[in-house]
Amino acid sequence: MTGALGRTIPSFRMALMIEQAEWKPFRACLDRSQRKRFDMMLDIPRLYISSCAGAANPVLLQPILMSMIFHHFKQLGQLVERVEMLAGEHYDPIAR
C-alpha cells in the first residue's frame, strides 16, 4: 500500500508501535500508577488491529483513539447491565 508521493504506509502494527513511541515523553511525566493505566490504554488498539487497518487512514491516531473509545464504551455498557441486575432497575439515561 502506498500513500501520497509514493511513500509506503507502514503496517498498522508498525504504525501503532511508532505512535506509542511518540507518546513516550508524555508517559515519562506520569506517575507510576498513571503509567500503568496509560500503557493498558495504549494496548487496547491491538485488539482492533484489523479494524484500524481497514480504516486505511494515514492519520494513525484517529483509529487508535476510536478503538480505545469503543473498547471503553463496551465496558461501560457491561457495567451498566451489571448495576441494573444488582439494583433490579433499568437505567434510562434519557429520563434524567
C-alpha positions in Angstrom: 0.0 0.0 0.0 1.4 3.4 -0.9 0.4 6.8 0.3 0.9 10.3 -1.0 4.1 11.0 -3.0 4.7 7.2 -3.4 5.7 6.7 0.2 4.9 3.3 1.7 2.4 3.3 4.5 3.7 1.0 7.3 1.5 -1.9 8.5 -0.8 -0.8 11.3 1.1 -2.9 13.8 4.3 -1.0 13.0 2.4 2.3 12.9 1.0 1.6 16.3 4.5 1.0 17.7 5.7 4.3 16.1 2.7 6.2 17.6 3.3 4.7 21.1 7.0 5.7 20.8 5.9 9.3 20.1 3.9 9.3 23.4 6.9 8.3 25.5 7.7 11.9 26.6 4.2 12.3 27.8 4.3 8.9 29.5 7.5 9.8 31.3 5.7 12.7 33.0 3.1 10.4 34.6 3.5 8.8 38.0 3.9 5.0 38.2 0.2 4.1 38.6 -0.8 6.5 35.8 1.9 5.0 33.5 0.4 1.5 34.1 -3.1 2.7 33.2 -1.7 4.7 30.2 0.1 1.6 29.0 -3.1 -0.5 29.4 -5.0 2.1 27.4 -2.4 2.1 24.6 -2.5 -1.7 24.4 -6.3 -1.7 23.6 -5.9 -0.9 19.9 -4.1 -4.2 19.4 -7.5 -5.8 20.0 -8.8 -4.0 16.9 -5.8 -4.1 14.6 -7.7 -5.4 11.6 -10.5 -2.7 12.0 -7.9 0.0 12.4 -6.0 -1.1 9.4 -9.3 -1.3 7.4 -9.8 2.4 8.1 -6.9 3.0 5.7 -6.5 6.5 7.0 -2.9 7.8 7.1 -3.8 9.8 10.3 -3.0 7.0 12.6 -4.1 8.5 15.9 -7.7 8.6 14.8 -8.4 4.8 14.6 -6.2 4.3 17.7 -8.3 6.6 19.7 -11.6 5.3 18.2 -10.6 1.7 19.2 -9.9 2.9 22.8 -13.2 4.8 23.0 -15.1 1.8 21.5 -13.5 -0.6 24.0 -14.4 1.6 26.9 -17.9 2.1 25.6 -18.4 -1.7 25.6 -17.0 -1.9 29.1 -19.3 0.8 30.4 -22.3 -1.0 28.8 -21.4 -4.2 30.6 -21.1 -2.2 33.9 -24.5 -0.6 33.4 -26.0 -4.0 32.8 -24.4 -5.4 35.9 -25.6 -2.5 38.1 -29.1 -2.8 36.7 -29.0 -6.5 37.5 -27.8 -5.9 41.1 -30.2 -3.0 41.7 -33.1 -4.6 39.9 -33.8 -1.5 37.9 -33.4 -0.4 34.4 -31.3 2.8 33.8 -32.8 5.2 31.3 -30.3 8.0 30.6 -32.9 10.0 28.6 -35.3 10.1 31.6 -32.8 12.1 33.7 
